[in-house]
Amino acid sequence: MNTTTQPARCLRHPLQAPGTGVISSWDLSIGVDGPGTRFVLFTSGCSLRCLYCQNPETWRMRDGRQVTTDEVMAEIDKYRRFISVAGGGVTLSGGEPLLQPRFTADLLRHCHDSGLHTALDTSGLLGANATDAMLTDTDLVLLDIKSFDPATYRHVTGGPLQPTLRFARRLADLGQPAWIRFVLVPGLTDDPRNVDGLARFVSGLHNVERVDVLPFHRMAAAKYRRLGIRFPLADVAPPDHALLSRVHAQFRAHGVITA
């Protein structure tokens, strides 16, 4: 289920005041953004440039709109009963929420204190920005591990892999519930050695409840055209059933639950 995404207003000045943040939009979703029906807030700003990014409109903070925590909570409250009955909650996504750690922590605290299930969707690149207090207010971390091979990771994202792996280990040490999200792109992240390495790594993290194997798709191509940006993977086909089955089997062979 999806609502109409709310448009963003242009922001001219960087975020300064506490209790305020910069967002791109919000949406309601069912599926991979955490359990149940979720209010998903897309923050603005991201340090990575993933080749398959579905939200290029969130890359730059200046393209977002400034809001206060109270304004976001008022919006969430409109859907509180619905998402609570549906066993859902609130997910902070992006962009990269940890690019705005004060705002993210404030929102998570308000949601958590009000009894809403909270999830943080992050690449882990800025995991050091997530304080233990922030994670205490986070019921679930959705950690995107784009690749386990460092060279492939840098090619896919433009950034380094190690900060994400450090954050994953820290979450495990804290016993923080986590779902790992892995986008399967034919010819890019599907190398059996890459998948096997990630499966082996995840199998040693006893806080991971499951791995979401997300099939690459081209549904964001229209966004790229509208923004005047070339979609790097426009000619790449989604993975077929055989490839998906093979990758799921690789994770299961290491005792990892997949979805």
N, C-alpha and C positions, 0 to 999 in steps of 0.2 A: 504494500500500500504506500502510495506517495501523495503528498500534497504538492501544491504549486510552490516552487521555490521562490523565496522572497528576494527581490532585486536588491543590489547593494548601491549605496551612494558613494561618490568619490570622497576619499579622505586626503586632505592636503598636508597634514602635519603628523609626525610620528606619535605613537602612543606614549604618554607621559604619566597621566594621573592614575593613582591606584583605584581599583574597582572599575576600570574601564578597559575595553579591549576592542579589537578590530575584527569584524566578521565579514564573511562573504554572503552567507545565506544560512537557512535552516531547512530541514525537511523531516518528514516522518518516514520510517523505513521498517521493513521486516526482513530479516535474513542475516547478513554477515556483520552487522554493526553492533552485535551483542544480542543477548537473549530477549525474546519478545519484541513487541513494537517499541521502537526507539524514537525519541526526539533527538535528531542529529544536528549539532551545531557545527558549521564549517567555518573555522577561523581563517583569517587571511595571513599570508606569508609562509614561504617554505624555502629552505636552503637547498633542497634537492630539485632536480629536473628529470624525473623519471620518464623514460621514453614512452611509457604507456599511461601516463597520468590521465585520470578521468576528470580532474578538476583544475584545468589550467587557469581558470578565472581566479583561483585562490593564490596564485604564485606570489603576487606583489601586494604588500600591505597597503600601499597607497590606493589600490583599486577597491578596497573594502570600505565599510562604514563603521564609525565608532559608536559603540553602545556601552551601557553600564551593566553591571551584574544584575541590578534590580530590573532593568528593562528585559533582559533575557529571562530572568525568573518569572516575570509577569507573562511572557509569551509561553513559557513552559507550563505555567499554571493553567492555561487554557486547555491543555491536553492532559493534565495530570491524572484525572480519573480514567481516561481512556487508556493511557499507557500503563497505568498501574493495574487495571483489570486485565490487560493483555499480557501481564507478566514482563513488562519492559522497563524502560528507564531512559536515561539521558546519556548520549555519547558525544564526546568532544572530539571532532575530527578536523580535517583541514584540506589543504594547507597542513601546517604543523603546529598543533596546540602548544608545544613546549617552546616555541619561539616567543610566546607570550606567557611565561610561567606564572606571573602574579595574577593575571586575569584567569588563567586556567585553574590555578589553585583556589581562587576565590569562588569560582563557579562550582567546582567539584565540592567544596566545603558546604556551600549553600544547598546544593542538591542532596548531598549525603545527609546533612543535618535535617532536611525536610523529609527524609525517608525514601528518597528515590534511588533506585539502583544506578550506579555511575560506571561509565566506561571511558577509557582514554585510548584513542586511536593514534598511534605514533610510529614514526620510522625508527625511533630510538637513537637517531643521530645526536639529539640534544638531551639524551637521557639524564645527563648530569644536572640538568635544570629541574628535574623532578625531585623535590625534597621528599624525605620519608613521610613528612606530614601530608604532603599532597597525595602520596600513594596510600596513606591510611584512609583518605577520603575517596579512594578509587576502588570500586569493587572488582573491576576487571580491566586488564590492560590488553588491548588489541595491538600486538607488536608485528609490524610489517618487516619481514626479512625477505628482501627482494632477490637475494641470491646468496649462496654460501661460498662461492668462489669469489675471492676479492677482486680479481680483474673483471669478471662479469658484473659484479656489483657496481664497480665504478663506471663501467660502460653503460649500465642500465640507469644509474641514478646521478652520476657525476660526483658522487661522494664516496667516503671510505666506509668499509664494512665494520671495522673493529669497534667503533663506539656502540653500534647496535648490539654486537655480541656481548660487550661489557654490560650493557644495560640488561640484556636477557639474563646474564648470570646473576646480576644484582637482584633482579626480580625473583629469581629462584632462591637466592639466599634469604630473601625476605618472606618467602612463601606466598608471594603475590599471585593470585590467580591470573592466568594469561591464556589467550588464544594467539597462536602464530598465524599470520596471513602470508600466503605465498602465491604470487601471480604466476601462472604457468603460461609462458609465451613460447610457441614453437620456434625453434632455431635460436633462442636467446637464453631462456632459463631452464630448458628441458633436458639438458645434458644429464645422463644417468648418474655421472659422478657428482654433479652439482646437487642433484636431488638427494642422492644417498648421503652426501656429506651433511646436508641440512637435517635429514631424518635422524642421522646418528647424533648430531648435536642436540636436537630437540629431545631425543629419547633420554638424555641425561638431565633434563630440566624437569623435575618432578612437580613443578607448579603448573605446567602446561596442560590444559584440559583437552585441547584439540588443535589440529592444524586445519585451517580453511584453505583448501586448494582452489584458488580463484581462476577460472579460465579467462584468458585474455579475450577482450572483445573490442569492437571499434565503435561503440555507441557514442563516444565523445567526439567523433570526427566532426560533427556539425558545430560543436563548440569551437574547435580549432579554426574552422573556416570563418566563423563569425568573428573571432578575435584576430583573424589575419595571421595565424600561426600555422606553420606546417606540422602536420601530425606525422611523427617519424615512422610510425608503424602502420601507415595507411594500407600497405600492400601485404601485411601479415595476416594470415587466416587464423581464426580461433583454433584451439586444439581439438582434435577429433576424439571420439570415444575411446579409441585404442590407446592414445597417449594419456588421456586422463586416467584410464584404468591402470596403466603401467605405473604412473606416478603415485596414485593412491596405494597401490600394492607395495611400492617401495617404502612408503611411510609405515604401512601396517607391518611390514617385515621387521621393522625396528620397534614394534609395539606401540606405535603412535596412532592415536585415533584421528581420523580425518573427516571432514565434512565438505 
